[in-house]
Amino acid sequence: MTRVVILGISGLDADLLRVYGPSLPNMRRLLLQSPFLEMRSSFPPEPAPAWASIYSGQHPANHGILERVDYLEGAGFAASTSLRMPHEKTFWAKASRAGKRVCIVNPLLAYPAKAVNGIMLTLPPSDAKYEKASILPETAAPLQEFPPLNNPFTIPSIRQLEAYCTSLQARTLQQAAAALELFNREPWDLFFVQLNAIDHAQHFLWRYSDPGDPTYPGRNQYASHILEFYRLFDEIIGRFRRCIPDDSVLLVVSGQGHGRRCAYRLNINEWLRAQGLLATQARLPEMLPRIARHLPGRRAMNRLACSIDQQATVARVVDLAGISPFGGIGLNRDALIHNGESYERVRDSICLKLTQLRVKGYPIVHWVRKREELHAGIFIARYPDIVFELRSDFGVASSLYVPLVTPDMAHRVISGGHTMQGVLLMEHAPGSMDIQDGIKEPTVMDVAPTVLQLLGLHSRNLDGKTLVSPQCVRQLI
């Protein structure tokens, strides 16, 4: 019987694995043996929707989770104590119901732990006060505590960066030790643990190790810190690999990649205003736009939002993934009706104009689609009417009465950002199963059906596809 071990490492990046490979013996072996490397993320490639797609095998229009973390404002999915991944949709719940013994450690969006046929341990949301890790059964707690990482909304200063990294590494080692203890308790049919420190660290360390970054400070003491985190996780992978029996398949998974965060803002609301699609209540005070352009994140948006005439505005930016290349525009149907305009005609016009948008003669929009062209699902209305991706050096912003392109003043603080290319590595695929033909690039939706297939199970009505082709499937769930 095939057993499945999944190490979820949020923010693990395929390009960095190629660069750092010679320094990572365990990951390098996985790279050489795995039929895959890159895995396409959800849109947007934020941890909450991406991991929800990994757990459920569904895209966000069907699982409905699009929330994100806003580091600059201390808000997002980790601060929402009510946001939950529906337990019954997860691959571990389906495996548990089929009688498989499962051990699930630290999945995102899953607090508190739910009863499974085995053990489940989850951490509370970052802002939850007086809450401890939740584990069921309660008697199964590991001898070593599974600690939370640093608060994800903590933005370390340069002076605090070394201590921040040291704390992340120490807590990650504690988490790995506790998870390994649970892993060794019995031969689980399915074991999953999620570790998130690489994603946290890269947000703040990127510019110190990337000479191409416009804020790269030159030779500095933090230049090798991202590599040090990759070495740490390579060591953790090695510890698990030494304990994994021969009849187990090892998956190393990351829901999104990581790269240089945008250095410039494309002020889409100002562009819409110039197109006559966004109306303001009154001209802003002369000094406010000058101040706002230096305010990071939502603060500028919130201060300027009060100037937008909500009833007369036809189109405006929707905060889909913050200051990132992944954005959306929402249309006001009431204003369209009032103006005698066709919804589809206006939407088509905006899409066309976005594709034609140039900065210094170069196209700036990578692609633009209507939301129905992205996905179809019961929660499709949670996406804005128009979705698009910019060139990677530009981020979607919503300031008004500013130039179309402005520097991102927050780049020095948060220089790393999420990308669409996650990671999927597979080792010890069983001989009775073949990799499906024609698979060029797996997606985050493919993980759940693949895990269930490896366990001899099959689940219908998923958006993803299994990446392995077994000789038989023993049970339908």
C-alpha positions as CSV (number, residue, x, y, z in Angstrom):
1,M,0.0,0.0,0.0
2,T,1.3,3.4,-1.0
3,R,1.8,6.0,1.8
4,V,2.0,9.7,1.1
5,V,4.3,12.2,3.0
6,I,3.8,15.9,2.1
7,L,6.1,18.7,3.2
8,G,4.4,22.0,2.5
9,I,7.0,24.8,2.3
10,S,5.3,28.1,1.6
11,G,7.3,30.5,-0.7
12,L,9.8,27.8,-1.9
13,D,10.8,29.2,-5.3
14,A,11.7,27.1,-8.4
15,D,14.2,29.6,-9.8
16,L,16.1,29.8,-6.5
17,L,16.2,26.0,-6.3
18,R,17.9,26.0,-9.6
19,V,20.4,28.6,-8.4
20,Y,21.0,27.2,-4.9
21,G,20.8,23.5,-6.0
22,P,24.5,22.7,-5.5
23,S,24.3,23.8,-1.9
24,L,21.1,21.8,-1.2
25,P,21.9,18.0,-1.4
26,N,18.4,16.8,-0.4
27,M,16.5,19.1,-2.7
28,R,19.0,18.5,-5.5
29,R,18.3,14.8,-5.3
30,L,14.6,15.6,-5.4
31,L,15.2,17.9,-8.4
32,L,16.9,15.1,-10.3
33,Q,14.3,12.4,-9.5
34,S,11.1,14.4,-9.7
35,P,9.1,14.5,-12.9
36,F,8.0,18.0,-12.0
37,L,9.5,21.2,-10.6
38,E,7.3,24.2,-11.2
39,M,3.6,24.3,-10.3
40,R,1.3,27.1,-11.4
41,S,-0.4,29.0,-8.5
42,S,-3.9,30.3,-8.1
43,F,-4.8,33.8,-9.3
44,P,-3.8,35.8,-7.3
45,P,-0.8,33.8,-6.0
46,E,-1.5,34.6,-2.4
47,P,-1.0,32.0,0.3
48,A,-4.7,31.8,1.3
49,P,-6.2,31.0,-2.1
50,A,-3.2,29.0,-3.2
51,W,-3.2,26.7,-0.2
52,A,-6.9,26.4,-0.2
53,S,-6.6,25.2,-3.8
54,I,-3.9,22.7,-2.8
55,Y,-6.1,21.3,0.0
56,S,-9.4,21.1,-2.0
57,G,-8.4,20.6,-5.6
58,Q,-10.6,23.5,-6.5
59,H,-9.8,26.9,-7.9
60,P,-10.8,30.1,-5.9
61,A,-14.1,30.5,-7.9
62,N,-15.2,27.2,-6.3
63,H,-13.7,27.3,-2.8
64,G,-14.3,31.0,-2.4
65,I,-11.1,32.0,-0.6
66,L,-9.4,35.1,-2.0
67,E,-8.2,36.9,1.2
68,R,-4.6,38.0,1.5
69,V,-2.1,39.3,4.1
70,D,-1.5,43.1,4.1
71,Y,1.9,43.4,6.0
72,L,1.7,47.2,5.9
73,E,-1.7,47.4,7.5
74,G,-1.5,44.3,9.7
75,A,-4.6,42.8,8.1
76,G,-5.6,39.9,6.0
77,F,-6.5,36.2,6.2
78,A,-4.3,35.6,9.3
79,A,-6.2,38.4,11.2
80,S,-9.6,36.9,10.3
81,T,-10.6,34.5,13.1
82,S,-13.7,33.6,11.1
83,L,-12.0,32.6,7.8
84,R,-11.9,28.8,7.5
85,M,-11.1,26.3,4.8
86,P,-14.2,24.0,4.7
87,H,-12.9,20.9,6.4
88,E,-15.0,18.5,4.4
89,K,-13.4,19.7,1.1
90,T,-9.8,18.9,2.1
91,F,-7.9,15.9,0.8
92,W,-7.1,14.8,4.4
93,A,-10.8,14.8,5.4
94,K,-11.6,12.7,2.4
95,A,-8.8,10.3,3.1
96,S,-9.8,10.1,6.8
97,R,-13.4,9.3,5.9
98,A,-12.1,6.5,3.6
99,G,-10.4,4.9,6.7
100,K,-6.9,6.1,6.1
101,R,-4.7,7.0,9.1
102,V,-3.8,10.6,8.7
103,C,-1.5,13.1,10.6
104,I,-2.0,16.7,9.6
105,V,0.2,19.4,11.1
106,N,-0.2,23.2,10.7
107,P,-2.4,23.6,7.6
108,L,-3.4,27.2,6.9
109,L,-7.0,28.3,7.5
110,A,-7.8,25.2,9.6
111,Y,-8.0,26.4,13.2
112,P,-9.3,24.9,15.4
113,A,-8.3,21.3,14.6
114,K,-11.1,18.9,13.5
115,A,-11.4,15.3,14.5
116,V,-9.8,13.0,11.9
117,N,-8.8,9.3,11.8
118,G,-5.4,10.1,13.4
119,I,-4.0,13.4,14.6
120,M,-4.6,17.0,13.5
121,L,-2.6,20.0,14.9
122,T,-3.3,23.7,13.9
123,L,-2.1,27.1,15.1
124,P,-4.5,29.9,15.8
125,P,-4.7,33.1,13.6
126,S,-2.0,35.5,14.4
127,D,-4.2,38.0,16.2
128,A,-6.1,35.5,18.3
129,K,-5.5,36.4,21.9
130,Y,-5.0,33.8,24.6
131,E,-5.3,30.9,22.1
132,K,-3.0,28.0,22.0
133,A,-2.3,25.4,19.3
134,S,-5.3,23.1,18.8
135,I,-4.7,19.4,18.6
136,L,-7.1,16.5,18.4
137,P,-7.1,14.2,20.1
138,E,-5.8,16.4,23.0
139,T,-3.8,13.5,24.4
140,A,-1.7,13.4,21.2
141,A,0.2,16.6,21.8
142,P,4.0,16.3,20.9
143,L,6.5,16.4,23.8
144,Q,8.1,19.5,22.2
145,E,5.7,22.4,21.6
146,F,4.8,23.4,18.0
147,P,5.3,27.1,18.3
148,P,3.9,29.9,16.1
149,L,6.4,31.9,14.0
150,N,6.9,35.6,14.4
151,N,3.8,37.6,14.0
152,P,3.4,37.9,10.2
153,F,2.6,41.5,10.5
154,T,5.9,42.4,12.1
155,I,8.1,44.4,9.8
156,P,11.6,44.3,11.0
157,S,13.9,47.3,10.7
158,I,17.4,46.8,9.4
159,R,18.6,46.7,13.0
160,Q,16.1,44.1,13.9
161,L,16.6,41.9,10.8
162,E,19.3,39.6,12.2
163,A,17.2,38.9,15.4
164,Y,14.1,38.4,13.2
165,C,15.8,35.8,11.1
166,T,17.4,34.0,14.1
167,S,13.9,33.8,15.7
168,L,12.4,32.4,12.5
169,Q,15.0,29.8,12.1
170,A,14.8,28.7,15.8
171,R,11.0,28.4,15.7
172,T,11.1,26.6,12.4
173,L,13.5,24.0,13.9
174,Q,11.1,23.6,16.8
175,Q,8.2,23.1,14.5
176,A,10.1,20.6,12.4
177,A,11.2,18.6,15.5
178,A,7.6,18.5,16.8
179,A,6.3,17.4,13.4
180,L,8.9,14.7,13.1
181,E,8.0,13.3,16.5
182,L,4.4,13.0,15.3
183,F,5.5,11.5,12.0
184,N,7.4,8.8,13.8
185,R,4.6,7.7,16.0
186,E,3.1,5.3,13.5
187,P,3.2,4.5,9.8
188,W,0.7,7.0,8.6
189,D,-1.1,6.5,5.3
190,L,-1.0,10.3,4.9
191,F,1.2,12.8,6.7
192,F,1.2,16.5,6.0
193,V,3.1,19.4,7.6
194,Q,3.2,23.0,6.5
195,L,6.2,25.3,7.3
196,N,6.1,29.0,6.4
197,A,9.4,30.7,7.4
198,I,10.9,30.9,3.9
199,D,7.9,33.0,2.7
200,H,8.1,35.3,5.6
201,A,11.9,35.8,5.3
202,Q,12.0,36.5,1.6
203,H,9.6,39.4,1.9
204,F,12.2,41.3,3.9
205,L,15.5,39.8,2.7
206,W,15.1,40.0,-1.1
207,R,16.8,43.3,-1.9
208,Y,19.8,42.3,0.1
209,S,20.6,39.3,-2.0
210,D,19.5,40.5,-5.5
211,P,22.0,42.7,-7.2
212,G,19.4,43.5,-9.8
213,D,17.1,45.1,-7.2
214,P,17.0,48.9,-7.5
215,T,17.4,49.2,-3.7
216,Y,20.3,46.6,-3.5
217,P,22.7,48.1,-0.9
218,G,25.8,46.4,-2.3
219,R,27.9,44.0,-0.3
220,N,26.1,43.4,3.0
221,Q,25.8,41.1,5.9
222,Y,22.4,39.8,4.8
223,A,23.3,38.8,1.3
224,S,23.4,35.0,2.1
225,H,20.4,34.9,4.5
226,I,17.9,33.6,1.9
227,L,20.3,30.8,1.0
228,E,20.7,30.0,4.7
229,F,16.9,29.6,5.0
230,Y,17.0,27.2,2.0
231,R,19.8,25.2,3.6
232,L,17.8,25.0,6.8
233,F,14.8,23.6,4.9
234,D,17.1,21.3,3.0
235,E,18.3,19.9,6.3
236,I,14.7,19.5,7.5
237,I,13.7,17.6,4.3
238,G,16.8,15.4,4.9
239,R,15.6,14.5,8.4
240,F,12.2,13.4,7.0
241,R,13.7,11.6,4.0
242,R,15.8,9.4,6.4
243,C,12.7,8.3,8.2
244,I,10.4,7.7,5.2
245,P,9.9,4.0,4.4
246,D,10.4,2.7,0.9
247,D,6.7,2.3,0.2
248,S,6.0,6.1,0.7
249,V,5.8,8.8,-1.9
250,L,7.3,12.1,-0.8
251,L,5.9,15.4,-2.1
252,V,7.5,18.8,-1.5
253,V,4.9,21.5,-2.3
254,S,4.8,25.3,-2.4
255,G,1.6,27.1,-3.3
256,Q,3.4,30.1,-4.7
257,G,6.9,31.2,-5.7
258,H,8.8,34.3,-4.6
259,G,10.7,37.0,-6.4
260,R,11.5,40.6,-6.5
261,R,8.6,42.8,-5.5
262,C,7.5,45.5,-7.9
263,A,9.5,48.8,-7.7
264,Y,6.9,50.9,-9.4
265,R,3.2,51.6,-9.0
266,L,0.7,51.8,-11.8
267,N,-2.0,54.1,-10.5
268,I,-5.0,52.4,-12.3
269,N,-7.6,54.6,-10.6
270,E,-5.9,57.7,-12.0
271,W,-5.9,56.0,-15.4
272,L,-9.7,55.2,-15.1
273,R,-10.3,58.8,-14.0
274,A,-8.6,60.1,-17.1
275,Q,-10.8,57.7,-19.2
276,G,-13.9,59.3,-17.7
277,L,-14.8,56.1,-15.9
278,L,-14.1,57.2,-12.3
279,A,-15.7,60.2,-10.8
280,T,-14.6,62.2,-7.7
281,Q,-16.8,64.2,-5.3
282,A,-14.5,67.2,-5.3
283,R,-10.9,68.1,-6.2
284,L,-8.6,66.9,-3.5
285,P,-6.8,69.4,-1.4
286,E,-3.6,70.5,-3.2
287,M,-1.2,68.9,-0.7
288,L,-3.0,65.6,-0.1
289,P,-1.9,63.8,-3.3
290,R,1.7,64.8,-2.7
291,I,1.5,63.3,0.8
292,A,-0.5,60.2,-0.4
293,R,2.1,59.1,-2.9
294,H,4.6,58.6,-0.1
295,L,2.2,56.5,2.0
296,P,2.5,52.7,1.5
297,G,-0.2,50.2,1.0
298,R,-3.8,50.9,1.9
299,R,-3.2,54.1,3.8
300,A,-3.0,56.1,0.5
301,M,-6.0,54.2,-0.9
302,N,-8.1,54.7,2.2
303,R,-7.4,58.4,2.4
304,L,-8.2,58.9,-1.2
305,A,-11.2,56.6,-1.3
306,C,-13.3,59.2,0.3
307,S,-12.9,61.4,-2.7
308,I,-14.4,58.9,-5.1
309,D,-18.1,59.4,-6.0
310,Q,-19.3,55.9,-5.5
311,Q,-22.6,56.3,-7.3
312,A,-21.2,58.1,-10.4
313,T,-18.1,56.0,-10.8
314,V,-18.3,53.3,-13.5
315,A,-15.0,51.5,-12.8
316,R,-12.5,51.4,-10.1
317,V,-9.6,49.3,-8.8
318,V,-10.5,46.3,-6.6
319,D,-7.8,45.5,-4.0
320,L,-7.2,41.9,-5.1
321,A,-3.5,41.3,-4.1
322,G,-2.2,44.7,-2.8
323,I,0.7,46.4,-4.5
324,S,1.5,43.5,-6.8
325,P,1.2,42.8,-10.6
326,F,-2.1,40.9,-10.0
327,G,-5.1,43.2,-10.1
328,G,-8.7,43.7,-10.9
329,I,-11.2,46.3,-11.9
330,G,-14.8,46.3,-10.6
331,L,-17.7,47.8,-12.6
332,N,-20.7,49.6,-11.2
333,R,-23.7,48.2,-13.0
334,D,-26.1,50.8,-11.5
335,A,-23.9,53.6,-12.9
336,L,-23.8,51.9,-16.2
337,I,-27.6,51.6,-16.3
338,H,-27.9,55.3,-15.3
339,N,-25.6,56.3,-18.1
340,G,-27.3,54.1,-20.6
341,E,-24.1,52.1,-21.1
342,S,-23.8,48.4,-21.9
343,Y,-21.9,46.4,-19.3
344,E,-20.2,44.1,-21.9
345,R,-19.3,47.0,-24.2
346,V,-17.7,48.9,-21.4
347,R,-15.9,45.8,-20.1
348,D,-14.6,45.0,-23.6
349,S,-13.4,48.6,-24.0
350,I,-11.5,48.6,-20.7
351,C,-9.9,45.3,-21.5
352,L,-8.8,46.5,-25.0
353,K,-7.4,49.8,-23.6
354,L,-5.5,47.9,-20.9
355,T,-3.8,45.7,-23.5
356,Q,-2.8,48.9,-25.4
357,L,-1.4,50.7,-22.3
358,R,2.2,51.7,-22.8
359,V,4.9,53.2,-20.5
360,K,7.8,54.7,-22.4
361,G,6.6,52.9,-25.4
362,Y,6.6,49.4,-23.8
363,P,3.5,47.3,-23.1
364,I,2.9,47.2,-19.3
365,V,0.0,44.6,-19.1
366,H,1.0,41.0,-19.4
367,W,-2.6,39.8,-19.9
368,V,-6.2,40.9,-19.2
369,R,-9.3,38.8,-19.0
370,K,-13.0,38.9,-18.1
371,R,-13.4,37.0,-14.8
372,E,-15.5,34.3,-16.5
373,E,-12.5,33.7,-18.8
374,L,-10.4,33.0,-15.8
375,H,-12.7,30.5,-14.0
376,A,-16.3,29.4,-13.7
377,G,-17.6,28.6,-10.3
378,I,-20.2,29.4,-7.6
379,F,-18.0,32.1,-6.1
380,I,-16.9,33.8,-9.3
381,A,-18.6,37.0,-8.2
382,R,-15.8,37.4,-5.6
383,Y,-13.4,38.1,-8.4
384,P,-13.6,41.6,-9.9
385,D,-15.3,42.0,-13.3
386,I,-11.9,42.4,-15.0
387,V,-8.7,40.6,-13.9
388,F,-5.2,41.2,-15.2
389,E,-1.5,40.8,-14.6
390,L,1.1,43.5,-15.1
391,R,4.8,43.3,-15.9
392,S,6.6,42.0,-12.8
393,D,8.2,45.4,-12.1
394,F,4.9,47.1,-11.8
395,G,2.2,46.9,-9.0
396,V,-1.4,47.8,-9.1
397,A,-2.1,50.9,-7.1
398,S,-5.2,53.1,-6.6
399,S,-4.0,56.6,-5.9
400,L,-5.6,59.6,-7.6
401,Y,-4.3,62.9,-8.9
402,V,-0.8,61.5,-9.2
403,P,1.3,60.5,-12.3
404,L,0.3,57.2,-13.9
405,V,3.6,55.6,-12.7
406,T,5.1,56.4,-9.3
407,P,7.9,54.7,-7.3
408,D,6.8,52.2,-4.7
409,M,8.2,53.8,-1.6
410,A,7.5,50.6,0.4
411,H,9.9,48.5,-1.7
412,R,12.8,49.1,0.7
413,V,10.6,47.7,3.5
414,I,9.1,44.7,1.7
415,S,11.2,43.9,-1.4
416,G,10.1,40.3,-2.0
417,G,6.7,39.3,-3.4
418,H,4.7,36.3,-4.5
419,T,4.9,34.9,-8.0
420,M,2.8,32.5,-10.0
421,Q,5.3,29.6,-10.0
422,G,5.1,27.4,-7.0
423,V,7.0,24.1,-6.6
424,L,6.0,20.5,-6.8
425,L,8.6,17.8,-6.3
426,M,7.9,14.1,-6.1
427,E,10.1,11.2,-5.0
428,H,9.5,7.4,-4.9
429,A,6.4,7.4,-7.3
430,P,5.2,3.7,-7.1
431,G,6.0,1.4,-10.0
432,S,2.3,0.6,-10.4
433,M,1.6,4.2,-11.3
434,D,2.8,6.2,-14.3
435,I,3.0,10.0,-14.7
436,Q,0.1,11.1,-16.9
437,D,1.1,11.9,-20.5
438,G,1.0,15.5,-21.7
439,I,1.4,17.1,-18.3
440,K,3.5,20.2,-19.0
441,E,2.9,22.2,-15.9
442,P,0.9,21.1,-12.8
443,T,-1.3,23.5,-11.0
444,V,-2.1,23.9,-7.3
445,M,-5.5,22.3,-8.0
446,D,-3.8,19.1,-9.1
447,V,-2.3,18.3,-5.7
448,A,-5.4,17.0,-4.0
449,P,-6.6,14.6,-6.7
450,T,-3.0,13.3,-7.1
451,V,-2.7,12.6,-3.3
452,L,-6.0,10.9,-3.3
453,Q,-5.1,8.8,-6.3
454,L,-1.8,7.8,-4.7
455,L,-3.8,6.6,-1.7
456,G,-6.0,4.5,-4.0
457,L,-8.9,6.9,-3.7
458,H,-10.7,9.0,-6.3
459,S,-12.8,12.1,-5.7
460,R,-15.2,13.5,-8.3
461,N,-16.1,17.1,-9.1
462,L,-12.6,18.6,-8.6
463,D,-11.1,21.3,-10.8
464,G,-7.6,19.7,-10.7
465,K,-6.5,16.6,-12.4
466,T,-4.4,13.7,-11.0
467,L,-0.8,13.7,-12.2
468,V,-0.4,9.9,-11.8
469,S,-2.2,7.1,-13.6
470,P,-2.7,4.1,-11.4
471,Q,-3.5,0.6,-12.6
472,C,-6.6,0.6,-10.4
473,V,-8.5,2.9,-8.0
474,R,-9.7,0.9,-5.0
475,Q,-12.4,3.3,-3.6
476,L,-14.5,6.2,-4.8
477,I,-15.2,8.9,-2.2
